[in-house]
Amino acid sequence: MLKELEEISMECWREFSLKGYARVDFRIDREGRPWVLEINSNPCITPGGSGFINSALQGGLDFKAVIERIISEV
């Protein structure tokens, strides 16, 4: 499932010409099918209180690394 969500996220990234950082929110239905709920091109990035940063932490990036990566893309 994670691989499928990554692929859908990247497809959204390309289709909407996203730049910098963004968040794609999903819901999974009872049959296990993922649905894109929304694409947020400017998600909250406050430390400790945002889904975007929490996802990055789970992916192995700390807050500083996330901010440095965003800045390096500018």
Secondary structure as UniProt FT lines:
FT   HELIX           2..15
FT   TURN            16..17
FT   STRAND          23..28
FT   TURN            30..31
FT   STRAND          34..40
FT   TURN            47..49
FT   HELIX           51..58
FT   TURN            59..60
FT   HELIX           63..72
//
